[in-house]
Amino acid sequence: MNNVCLCVGKYAQKPYYVKFLDISLYSIEELCYYFLERVHLLDDSVVSAELVTWIRNECGLGTLADELDVFVRKHVSVSAFVTTILERTGMYDSGTVKRVERILKDQSSLTTIQRYKKRAEYLYQQGRFRQALAIYSELLDHLEATDETGRALMYYNMASIYAMDFAYEEAAGLYYRSYTIKPDAQTRLAYILAKKMSLSDYAFGSFQRENPEWEQDFLRAQELVLATQDKWEGSRERQLVAEIGQLRDSVDREGYHKRMGELIKQLKKDYRRQTKE
């Protein structure tokens, strides 16, 4: 049998909304779990009067809220604020709390740019591409002009987001900007692939003739395109498209509309997840 965790306070009628992650928390235990699982993303914004008010009014933890209210007014560190909540809740052992405290103290030495980079990388990995793109765009305004590596990486990441959204022309332009700042084989190949997807065969042929020194890259790009096509033909998504096509052409109109409705519903859900601020 698993250990039983005795809950503290009450279940919130109004959740605490974490805008960055688009999640709603309904108890102090959920808040503690959020702190533990997202410790590398926590920053000074956690120390907020809004969170203290939620703990007081929704979780019914007035004593804890009084203590945290002092922390907010004195602008204490995020490590002190978070570990106090973890300790008073008693959800985790002292070793876990100390580990969280150590991580947060280490992170306090990061610059604002470094913290935002971590946040953008997390959003990118979670498929929240629009939010990641917004942070990358903002970071460009704060990076030093001499930070060529950082600027090249920002342009590359932004280009990759556009490419995943099938905006290949925009992706090609950003890949090229990244390449002109810090040339490397990977960026050059990504640039060629984006150009191939955004141009007609004739225009791409002209592009290829204008860059004869990239012959091996063009051959590699063609190999990747063919491999991707083969992968698509054997994919579940391709089977789904074929299945819907067969339903459309059959007399089973009800089955066709039902399947299309399910697919559209899932696509809308994915789109909302990627674009929600």
Secondary structure as the mmCIF struct_conf table of DSSP 4:
data_model
#
loop_
_struct_conf.conf_type_id
_struct_conf.id
_struct_conf.beg_label_comp_id
_struct_conf.beg_label_asym_id
_struct_conf.beg_label_seq_id
_struct_conf.end_label_comp_id
_struct_conf.end_label_asym_id
_struct_conf.end_label_seq_id
HELX_LH_PP_P HELX_LH_PP_P1 ASN A 2 VAL A 4
BEND BEND1 GLY A 9 GLY A 9
BEND BEND2 GLN A 13 LYS A 14
HELX_LH_PP_P HELX_LH_PP_P2 PRO A 15 PRO A 15
STRN STRN1 TYR A 16 VAL A 18
TURN_TY1_P TURN_TY1_P1 LYS A 19 ASP A 22
STRN STRN2 ILE A 23 LEU A 25
BEND BEND3 SER A 27 SER A 27
HELX_RH_AL_P HELX_RH_AL_P1 ILE A 28 GLU A 37
TURN_TY1_P TURN_TY1_P2 ARG A 38 ARG A 38
HELX_RH_3T_P HELX_RH_3T_P1 VAL A 39 LEU A 41
HELX_RH_3T_P HELX_RH_3T_P2 ASP A 44 VAL A 46
BEND BEND4 VAL A 47 VAL A 47
HELX_RH_AL_P HELX_RH_AL_P2 ALA A 49 ASN A 57
TURN_TY1_P TURN_TY1_P3 GLU A 58 GLU A 58
BEND BEND5 CYS A 59 CYS A 59
HELX_RH_AL_P HELX_RH_AL_P3 GLY A 62 LYS A 74
TURN_TY1_P TURN_TY1_P4 HIS A 75 HIS A 75
HELX_RH_AL_P HELX_RH_AL_P4 VAL A 78 THR A 89
TURN_TY1_P TURN_TY1_P5 GLY A 90 GLY A 90
BEND BEND6 TYR A 92 TYR A 92
HELX_RH_AL_P HELX_RH_AL_P5 SER A 94 GLN A 107
TURN_TY1_P TURN_TY1_P6 SER A 108 SER A 109
BEND BEND7 LEU A 110 LEU A 110
HELX_RH_AL_P HELX_RH_AL_P6 THR A 112 GLN A 125
TURN_TY1_P TURN_TY1_P7 GLN A 126 GLY A 127
HELX_RH_AL_P HELX_RH_AL_P7 PHE A 129 LEU A 140
TURN_TY1_P TURN_TY1_P8 ASP A 141 HIS A 142
BEND BEND8 LEU A 143 LEU A 143
TURN_TY1_P TURN_TY1_P9 ALA A 145 THR A 146
HELX_RH_AL_P HELX_RH_AL_P8 GLU A 148 MET A 164
TURN_TY1_P TURN_TY1_P10 ASP A 165 PHE A 166
HELX_RH_AL_P HELX_RH_AL_P9 TYR A 168 ILE A 181
BEND BEND9 LYS A 182 LYS A 182
HELX_RH_AL_P HELX_RH_AL_P10 ALA A 185 SER A 198
BEND BEND10 LEU A 199 LEU A 199
HELX_RH_AL_P HELX_RH_AL_P11 ASP A 201 GLU A 210
HELX_RH_3T_P HELX_RH_3T_P3 PRO A 212 TRP A 214
HELX_RH_AL_P HELX_RH_AL_P12 GLU A 215 GLU A 233
TURN_TY1_P TURN_TY1_P11 GLY A 234 GLY A 234
BEND BEND11 SER A 235 SER A 235
HELX_RH_AL_P HELX_RH_AL_P13 ARG A 236 ASP A 249
BEND BEND12 SER A 250 VAL A 251
HELX_RH_AL_P HELX_RH_AL_P14 ARG A 253 THR A 275
#
